[in-house]
Amino acid sequence: MEEPVLDKVPVVDLRGQMLSPCSWAKAEQNLRDGLARFIDGVLHLNYRPLAYRKIYRLVRQRDGFTCAWCHGPGSTLEHVLPISWGGRTTLDNCVIACRSCNHSRNNALPSQFIAWTGFKPTHPVILKILRNESEALLKAKASLSSRPIQSCASKEEAQIWVSFRQGIFDTARPKPPQEPVSRFHPDPRPFLQFFVP
């Protein structure tokens, strides 16, 4: 009798807590990227995937559902100093943002994003990082070389950590968007043709 082939791989975090199983392809990718170890048929992650959720909850309690950039409604966790530049998932580096601001920022530094958009953020986390942006960048890079991978709070953060250690660390140098970032469409007429209040 043949043994059944499992289509999912059991996964545990750093404390040995069982997580949702993942596909073999995802497990192989994690192993190739140096983000996990495979021991006795179980994928052991080298980072803390659930820490991200805790930070999100705490930031949401602190900020409510207001975008720290444009002051519109927001619900996504935004890293003021982007992960790609060495920023971490901590209360001192995260704010709530709307999807538009979060995605259009495209790994830009806070000063770049403000220059592109003309936004005037008032959030204390953003203002603190803006005051010492170059120092914050140096601290973030130093942190990548001194902290263990187990301190990473997300897969993305762990991937940046691994690439930095392998000497292939290259921060994204985003270009400004072609159009100004806006949460609203300039011409509401097509919308009103179909949805009359």
C-alpha positions in Angstrom: 0.0 0.0 0.0 1.4 3.4 -1.0 1.6 6.3 1.4 -0.6 9.3 0.4 1.3 12.3 -0.9 0.5 15.4 1.1 -0.4 18.5 -0.9 0.3 20.8 2.1 3.3 21.2 4.3 2.9 21.7 8.1 4.4 25.0 9.3 5.5 26.2 12.7 6.7 29.5 14.0 9.8 30.3 16.1 8.0 29.2 19.3 6.9 25.9 17.7 3.3 27.0 17.4 1.5 25.4 14.5 0.4 27.7 11.7 -1.7 27.1 8.6 -0.1 24.6 6.3 1.3 25.9 3.1 1.8 24.5 -0.4 5.0 22.7 -1.4 5.8 25.5 -3.8 5.6 28.1 -1.1 7.7 25.9 1.3 10.4 25.5 -1.4 10.4 29.2 -2.0 10.8 29.9 1.8 13.7 27.4 1.9 15.4 28.9 -1.2 15.1 32.4 0.3 16.6 31.3 3.6 13.4 32.1 5.5 12.8 28.6 6.9 14.3 25.2 7.7 12.8 21.9 6.9 13.0 19.5 9.8 11.2 16.1 10.1 8.6 17.0 7.4 7.8 20.4 9.1 8.6 23.8 7.8 10.2 25.9 10.6 9.9 29.6 9.9 12.9 31.8 10.8 10.8 34.9 11.4 7.7 35.9 13.4 4.7 36.0 11.0 2.1 36.7 13.6 3.9 39.7 15.1 2.7 41.8 12.1 -0.9 41.3 13.1 -0.2 42.4 16.7 1.5 45.6 15.5 -1.4 46.3 13.0 -3.9 46.0 15.9 -1.9 48.3 18.1 -1.4 50.9 15.4 -5.1 50.8 14.4 -6.0 51.4 18.1 -3.7 54.3 18.2 -4.5 55.9 14.8 -8.1 54.8 14.2 -9.0 54.5 10.6 -7.5 57.8 9.3 -4.8 57.9 6.7 -1.7 59.5 8.2 -0.8 61.0 4.8 -4.0 62.4 3.2 -6.2 62.3 6.3 -8.9 60.3 4.4 -10.3 56.9 5.6 -7.5 54.3 5.8 -7.1 50.7 6.9 -3.7 49.5 5.7 -0.5 49.3 7.7 2.1 51.6 6.3 5.8 51.6 7.1 7.0 55.2 7.2 10.6 54.2 6.6 9.9 51.4 4.0 11.0 47.8 4.7 13.0 48.0 1.5 15.2 50.7 3.1 15.6 48.7 6.3 12.5 50.0 8.2 11.0 47.6 10.7 7.4 46.6 11.6 7.3 48.5 14.9 5.0 51.1 16.6 7.7 53.7 16.0 7.7 53.1 12.2 4.1 52.2 11.3 1.0 54.3 10.7 -2.5 53.6 9.2 -2.8 54.7 5.5 -5.4 54.4 2.8 -4.7 52.0 0.0 -4.1 54.8 -2.5 -1.3 56.4 -0.4 0.2 53.1 0.6 0.5 51.7 -2.9 1.4 54.9 -4.7 4.2 55.6 -2.3 6.1 52.6 -3.9 8.9 52.4 -1.3 9.6 56.1 -1.5 11.1 57.8 1.6 8.7 60.1 3.5 10.4 63.3 2.2 10.1 62.0 -1.4 6.5 61.2 -1.1 5.6 64.5 0.5 7.5 66.3 -2.3 5.5 64.4 -5.0 2.1 64.8 -3.4 2.3 68.1 -1.5 0.7 66.3 1.5 1.2 67.9 4.9 1.2 65.0 7.4 0.7 65.8 11.0 1.2 62.3 12.5 3.9 62.2 15.2 5.5 59.1 13.8 6.0 60.6 10.4 7.2 63.9 11.8 9.7 62.2 14.0 11.2 60.2 11.1 11.1 63.3 8.8 13.2 65.3 11.4 16.0 62.7 11.3 15.4 60.9 8.0 19.1 60.4 7.2 19.9 59.2 10.7 16.9 56.9 10.6 18.2 55.3 7.4 21.6 54.8 9.0 20.1 53.2 12.1 17.9 50.9 9.9 20.9 49.7 7.9 22.9 49.1 11.1 20.0 47.2 12.5 20.0 44.9 9.4 23.6 43.9 10.1 23.2 43.4 13.9 19.9 41.8 14.6 18.9 38.2 14.1 16.4 37.0 11.4 14.2 35.9 14.3 13.4 39.6 15.0 11.7 40.0 11.6 8.0 40.5 11.9 7.0 39.6 8.3 8.1 37.6 5.4 9.0 40.8 3.5 11.1 42.0 6.3 12.9 38.6 6.5 13.5 38.7 2.7 15.2 42.1 3.0 17.3 40.8 6.0 18.5 37.8 3.9 19.3 39.9 0.8 21.3 42.3 3.0 23.3 39.5 4.5 23.9 38.0 1.0 25.3 41.4 -0.2 22.5 41.9 -2.7 20.7 44.7 -0.7 19.5 47.3 -3.1 16.9 49.8 -1.9 14.2 50.7 -4.4 14.6 54.1 -6.0 11.1 54.9 -7.0 10.1 57.5 -9.5 7.3 59.9 -8.8 3.9 58.9 -10.2 2.9 60.3 -13.6 -0.3 61.8 -12.1 -0.7 63.3 -8.7 -2.0 60.9 -6.1 -5.7 61.5 -5.6 -8.4 59.5 -3.8 -11.1 61.1 -6.1 -11.7 60.9 -9.8 -11.5 64.3 -11.4 -14.8 63.9 -13.3 -17.7 62.4 -11.4 -20.2 62.6 -14.4 -19.8 59.0 -15.6 -20.4 57.7 -12.1 -23.5 59.9 -11.7 -24.9 58.7 -15.0 -25.5 55.3 -13.4 -25.8 56.1 -9.7 -28.2 58.9 -9.2 -28.5 59.8 -5.5 
